[in-house]
Amino acid sequence: MRSLGAALVIAFVLLGLVVSGPVPDIDRFVADTAGDGLGLRSVASVVTVVLGPILPVVAVVALLVAAALARPRAGLLLRAVLLLAACRAVSLVKPLFERARPTDYPDFSFPSGHVVSVASVGFTAVVLCAWLAREWVRTAVVVSAVAVVLAALCRVILDVHWLTDLVGATLGVVGVGLLTAVGLRLLPAPKPTA
């Protein structure tokens, strides 16, 4: 898991370096193709509020309350808070890449903070399911993946991110998540006892 995590972080950094120059053709193509012909901009504006930076804040508060109430699992839940925080910190590197957004916007573009937020919560949820409800791991993976894609789609529809910002956010979160989870002894999760 460490080597996969390291490879994903390296891919994240390399992608960030590549896209901090001229805008790649794939980004231009997706931006030009993903116009608001279906009138989805207002829907995307609402979805992006829910699937954005507020999501990890709500998740951290929920984990802290759960840790206070569930003493036997408090250590696990507090380590999950650290995992989520490390994953969310991926968006703090935006100034290193200084990538402009598709439209005039006051913040840098790479990686997408909204996608980082959703992917961070999703990754943490999957790890917690591996510990607490193994039968829900696949469902958590699917729900998390759908939420990340939905958040990414909204950011493209709103014309505030390039496709590679969204891919980079996902690579960065999963890479940092794997490395952090191994470091916090959250992965590999213990095998269930029969």
C-alpha angles and dihedrals in degrees: 000000000000093000092048091048091049092047091052092049090050090049089050093052093044092049090049091052093047095049096043086078125055116346109265118240092244090059092049091047094051092044092050093045098045097066122147096260091134095051093244096138095096092048091047089051091058096042092049091058092056096037096049144072093322091064097071091045090056090045093051092049090049091049092049092049090047090049090052092049100039104054097176090056097036095106092051093047093048090051087051088055089054090048092051091047092051091049092047090051088070089087091059090079094070093108090058091064100032092200117174120230125240089256133029106287133155097234133061119261111223116107110016109241091205093055091043088054095050094041090049093054091043094050092048091048091053092050091048091049089053087058103035109022111016091176088065098052095097092046090049090051092050095045091046093049092048091049092050092049091047092049090047093048091051092052090052093046089051088051094231099116141039121232092250090056088061095045090047092051091054094046091049096048095047092045095048089040093055093046093046094044091053090047091050091046091243091122132088091035116221117266113253116259116237 
